[in-house]
Amino acid sequence: MLKIAVDAMGGDRAPGAVVEGALLAAKELGVEVLLVGQKAVVEQALARCASGSPSLEIVSASETIGMEESPSAALRKRDSSMKVAFELMKRGAVQAVVSAGNSGAMMATGMLIMRNLPRVERPAILVVVPTPGKGTVIIDAGANVDCKPRHLVQFGLMGSIYAERVLGIPQPRVGLLSNGEEEGKGNDLTRAASEQLSSTCLNYIGYVEGRDIFGGEVDVVVCDGFTGNITLKTMEGVAGFIMGVLKDAFRRNLVSRLGYLLSRKSLRKAYARLDYAEYGGAPLLGLDGVAIIAHGGSGPRAIKNAIRVAKEAVSHDVNRHIIEVLGELGEAGGEKSEKLPRKIWQRIRSKIESFGEKPTAEGEGREGKSGGKG
């Protein structure tokens, strides 16, 4: 059975909400959950849960990492719940780590203990946002504030693999987030990254704007972590604002309350699509292991779904496919491996003669054009 270590001390509502979510996951997802944290505190949280819940193993860790602590301060704590969870994965005792704690500390601790996958220069945070289809991937959502063009290319490759393998989107459309669709838009980073992305095997459609994220026109949105995090936090704020406006409207008078009663099922479904708890956690792609960063305010349902995301990443073997794709690119024009995802590589012979070099074959280019949606 798949084993997942959960940082019981991470998050604004830990350990209670974390323990409840872990129990839900153990009951509903068919995984074995190890709770890592201060043993007495975690045991108290378990005791408060309803009787009949599955028994979970507790792994003792004497220290906690605060949400406001710097990554460097977090690394100095040798027995933190986050560090102990990663050490369990390093030893092979678990296959994934989930934490709703400090995301900067999560990345720093994961890189220190697990290291990066081969050829990955920067791990990146991937989030899936709701759209009319299967969702849109945003990568990077906050791990790397300053990036170089080649980092954005790697983010696009990792995001495309995740979209195809986990979300089931064939030939994911990859776009680069910019301030306009035209070729002249963007800055030095986006222009250089766009040129390199157009030379890869990706189904690169060029620049996309923020409004395109929800429109179903793009499956993977690539950006640096600074831009991605601002985009994500803005989305959260807008979703909360919309729900607040709707609640106020329905409370206004007797007629509006009656309207709510008649439409509440549909409204609940709509709210569920906007609720981050339904999407669980954000994978830290590029790490040599599966690490899922849950929202700091996660409740039990969000923790359960973060564990579900961890299970999906392990079962779809996302890391192996990232290693194979980046390895193939590094070989610059070698024969493609038959083990690679066929849908990603079906056009690779005409796409890559050497990494960063424009394809010369006509009629076999990507759909769309660099710097525009085409």
C-alpha positions in Angstrom: 0.0 0.0 0.0 1.2 3.5 -0.8 2.6 5.3 2.2 2.4 9.1 2.6 4.0 11.2 5.3 1.9 14.2 6.4 3.4 17.1 8.4 0.9 17.2 11.2 2.3 20.5 12.6 2.1 22.4 9.3 -0.6 25.0 8.5 -2.8 27.5 10.3 -5.2 24.9 11.5 -2.7 22.2 12.6 -2.8 19.7 14.1 -6.6 19.3 14.3 -7.6 19.9 10.7 -4.5 18.0 9.4 -5.2 14.9 11.5 -8.9 14.9 10.5 -7.9 15.2 6.8 -5.4 12.4 7.2 -8.1 10.2 8.7 -10.4 10.9 5.8 -7.7 10.1 3.3 -6.9 6.8 5.0 -10.5 5.9 5.0 -11.4 7.0 1.5 -8.3 6.8 -0.7 -6.7 3.5 0.2 -3.4 4.9 1.4 -1.4 4.5 4.6 -0.8 7.8 6.3 2.1 8.5 8.7 1.5 11.6 10.9 4.8 13.4 11.7 4.9 15.8 14.6 5.0 16.3 18.4 3.7 12.9 19.6 1.6 14.1 22.6 0.0 16.9 20.6 -0.9 14.6 17.7 -2.2 11.9 20.0 -4.6 14.5 21.6 -5.8 15.5 18.1 -6.5 11.9 17.2 -8.3 11.3 20.5 -10.7 14.1 19.7 -11.7 12.5 16.4 -14.7 10.2 16.2 -14.3 6.6 17.4 -14.1 4.0 14.7 -11.6 6.0 12.7 -8.6 4.1 11.2 -5.5 4.0 13.4 -2.6 6.1 12.1 1.1 5.7 12.8 2.7 8.7 14.5 6.4 9.5 13.8 7.8 11.8 16.5 9.4 15.2 15.7 10.1 17.6 18.5 10.2 20.9 16.5 7.8 22.9 14.4 8.3 25.4 11.6 6.3 28.6 11.9 4.5 30.0 8.9 6.5 33.3 9.1 10.0 31.7 9.5 12.6 32.2 6.9 13.8 29.1 4.9 17.3 29.5 6.4 15.8 29.5 10.0 13.7 26.4 9.1 16.8 24.5 7.9 18.5 25.0 11.2 15.8 23.0 13.0 17.2 19.5 12.9 14.1 17.7 14.2 11.2 19.6 12.6 8.2 17.7 11.5 8.8 18.8 7.9 12.4 17.7 7.9 11.6 14.3 9.5 8.8 13.7 6.9 11.3 14.3 4.0 13.9 12.0 5.7 11.2 9.3 5.8 10.9 9.7 2.0 14.6 9.8 1.5 14.9 6.4 3.3 12.1 4.9 1.2 9.7 4.5 4.2 7.1 6.7 2.4 6.5 7.6 -1.2 5.4 11.2 -0.8 5.3 14.1 1.7 2.3 16.5 2.2 2.5 19.7 4.2 0.3 22.8 4.7 3.2 24.5 6.4 5.6 27.2 5.3 6.0 26.8 1.5 9.5 28.4 1.4 10.7 26.0 4.1 9.0 23.2 2.2 11.0 23.9 -0.9 14.3 24.5 1.0 14.0 21.4 3.1 13.0 19.3 0.1 15.9 20.5 -2.0 18.4 19.9 0.9 17.3 16.4 1.6 16.0 15.0 -1.7 17.9 17.2 -4.2 16.6 17.9 -7.7 15.8 15.4 -10.5 18.6 15.0 -13.0 18.8 18.0 -15.4 16.2 20.0 -13.4 17.8 23.3 -12.4 14.8 24.7 -10.4 11.8 22.9 -8.9 8.6 24.7 -9.5 5.2 24.9 -7.8 2.3 23.7 -10.0 -1.3 24.6 -9.4 -4.4 23.5 -11.2 -7.1 26.2 -11.5 -10.8 25.5 -12.5 -11.8 25.9 -16.1 -14.7 24.6 -18.2 -12.6 21.6 -19.1 -10.2 19.6 -17.0 -8.4 22.6 -15.4 -5.5 24.8 -16.4 -2.0 24.3 -15.0 0.0 27.3 -13.8 3.7 26.8 -13.3 5.6 28.3 -11.5 3.2 29.5 -8.8 5.7 30.9 -6.3 8.9 28.9 -6.0 11.3 31.0 -8.1 11.0 34.8 -8.1 13.9 35.3 -10.5 14.2 33.0 -13.5 16.1 32.6 -16.8 14.6 31.6 -20.1 15.8 28.0 -19.8 14.0 27.7 -16.4 10.7 28.7 -18.0 11.3 26.1 -20.7 11.8 23.4 -18.1 8.6 24.6 -16.3 6.7 24.2 -19.6 8.0 20.7 -20.1 7.2 19.6 -16.5 3.8 21.2 -16.6 3.0 19.6 -20.0 3.9 16.2 -18.6 1.7 16.7 -15.6 -1.2 17.9 -17.7 -1.0 14.8 -19.9 -0.2 12.2 -17.3 -2.4 13.3 -14.4 -5.2 15.5 -15.9 -5.5 13.3 -19.1 -5.1 16.2 -21.6 -3.7 15.0 -24.9 -1.1 17.3 -26.4 -1.5 20.0 -23.8 -1.4 23.6 -25.2 1.3 25.5 -23.5 1.3 29.3 -23.3 3.6 31.9 -21.8 2.0 34.4 -19.5 2.5 38.0 -20.8 0.9 41.4 -21.0 -0.4 40.8 -24.5 -0.6 38.2 -27.3 1.5 40.1 -29.9 5.1 39.2 -30.5 6.3 42.6 -29.4 4.8 42.3 -26.0 6.5 41.0 -22.9 10.0 41.7 -21.5 13.4 40.3 -22.2 12.7 37.2 -20.2 9.4 36.3 -21.9 10.7 37.1 -25.4 13.8 34.9 -24.9 11.7 32.1 -23.3 9.2 32.2 -26.1 11.9 31.7 -28.7 13.2 28.7 -26.9 9.8 27.2 -26.2 8.9 27.4 -29.9 11.9 25.1 -30.6 10.9 22.3 -28.3 8.5 19.4 -28.7 5.8 21.2 -26.8 2.5 22.2 -28.3 3.5 25.8 -27.7 0.8 28.4 -28.7 2.7 31.5 -27.8 1.8 34.4 -25.4 -1.4 34.2 -23.3 -2.9 36.8 -21.1 -4.3 36.4 -17.6 -7.9 36.4 -18.9 -7.1 33.3 -21.1 -6.4 31.1 -18.0 -10.1 30.4 -17.5 -11.2 30.5 -21.2 -10.2 27.0 -22.1 -7.7 28.2 -24.8 -4.6 27.0 -23.0 -3.8 24.0 -20.8 -0.4 25.0 -19.3 0.5 28.5 -18.4 4.2 29.1 -17.9 5.6 32.1 -15.8 8.1 33.0 -13.2 7.2 32.4 -9.6 6.8 36.1 -8.8 4.2 36.6 -11.6 2.6 33.2 -10.9 2.1 33.8 -7.2 0.6 37.2 -7.7 -1.8 35.7 -10.3 -2.8 32.9 -8.0 -3.4 35.2 -5.0 -5.4 37.5 -7.2 -7.6 34.6 -8.3 -8.2 33.6 -4.7 -9.2 37.2 -3.8 -11.6 37.5 -6.7 -13.2 34.2 -6.0 -13.8 35.2 -2.4 -15.2 38.6 -3.4 -17.6 37.0 -5.8 -18.9 34.6 -3.2 -19.3 37.4 -0.7 -21.3 39.5 -3.2 -23.6 36.5 -3.9 -24.2 35.9 -0.2 -25.1 39.5 0.4 -27.4 39.5 -2.6 -29.3 36.4 -1.4 -29.7 37.8 2.2 -31.2 41.1 1.0 -34.9 40.3 1.3 -37.4 37.5 1.5 -37.6 37.1 -2.3 -33.8 36.8 -2.6 -33.7 34.2 0.2 -36.4 32.2 -1.6 -34.3 32.4 -4.8 -31.4 31.0 -2.8 -33.4 28.1 -1.6 -34.5 27.3 -5.1 -31.0 27.5 -6.6 -28.8 26.4 -3.7 -27.8 23.0 -5.2 -26.5 24.7 -8.3 -24.7 27.4 -6.3 -23.0 24.8 -4.1 -21.7 23.1 -7.2 -20.4 26.4 -8.5 -18.8 27.2 -5.2 -17.1 23.8 -5.2 -15.4 24.6 -8.5 -13.9 27.8 -7.0 -12.9 26.3 -3.7 -9.2 25.5 -3.3 -10.1 22.7 -0.9 -11.4 20.7 -3.9 -8.0 20.9 -5.6 -6.0 19.9 -2.6 -2.3 20.8 -2.9 0.3 22.0 -5.3 3.0 19.6 -6.4 6.6 20.8 -6.1 7.7 19.4 -9.5 11.4 18.8 -10.2 12.2 17.5 -6.8 13.6 14.0 -6.6 10.5 12.8 -4.7 6.9 13.7 -4.5 6.2 16.7 -2.3 2.8 18.4 -2.1 2.3 21.9 -0.7 -1.2 22.4 0.7 -2.8 25.8 1.3 -1.9 27.3 4.7 -5.5 27.6 5.7 -6.4 24.0 4.7 -9.2 22.3 6.5 -9.8 18.5 6.6 -11.2 18.3 3.1 -8.3 20.2 1.6 -5.8 18.0 3.4 -7.5 14.9 2.2 -7.4 16.2 -1.4 -3.7 17.2 -1.0 -3.1 13.5 -0.1 -5.1 12.5 -3.2 -2.9 14.7 -5.3 0.2 13.0 -3.8 -1.3 9.6 -4.6 -1.9 10.6 -8.2 1.6 12.0 -8.7 3.1 8.7 -7.4 0.7 6.4 -9.3 1.2 8.3 -12.6 5.0 8.2 -12.1 5.3 11.9 -13.1 9.0 12.1 -12.0 10.1 9.3 -14.2 8.6 11.0 -17.3 10.2 14.3 -16.4 13.6 12.6 -16.2 13.1 10.8 -19.5 12.0 14.0 -21.4 14.7 16.2 -20.0 17.3 13.5 -20.6 16.2 13.2 -24.2 16.4 16.9 -24.7 19.9 16.9 -23.2 21.0 14.3 -25.7 20.2 16.9 -28.4 18.8 15.0 -31.3 19.3 11.4 -30.2 16.7 8.8 -31.1 13.6 9.1 -29.0 13.0 6.6 -26.2 10.0 4.3 -26.8 9.3 4.6 -23.0 8.4 8.3 -23.3 4.8 9.4 -23.5 3.9 8.9 -27.1 1.5 11.8 -27.4 4.2 14.2 -26.2 6.9 12.8 -28.5 4.9 12.0 -31.7 6.4 15.0 -33.4 9.8 15.2 -31.8 12.0 14.1 -34.7 10.9 17.2 -36.7 10.9 19.4 -33.6 14.3 18.9 -32.0 17.6 18.7 -33.8 19.4 20.4 -31.0 17.9 22.1 -27.9 17.3 25.8 -28.4 17.6 25.5 -32.3 14.6 26.4 -34.5 13.1 23.5 -36.5 13.5 23.7 -40.3 11.0 21.2 -41.5 7.9 22.9 -42.9 4.4 21.8 -42.2 5.4 20.0 -39.0 5.6 23.0 -36.7 3.6 23.6 -33.6 0.0 24.8 -33.9 0.1 28.5 -33.5 3.2 30.7 -33.7 5.7 32.0 -31.2 4.5 35.1 -29.5 0.9 34.7 -30.7 -1.9 32.3 -30.5 -2.3 31.8 -34.2 
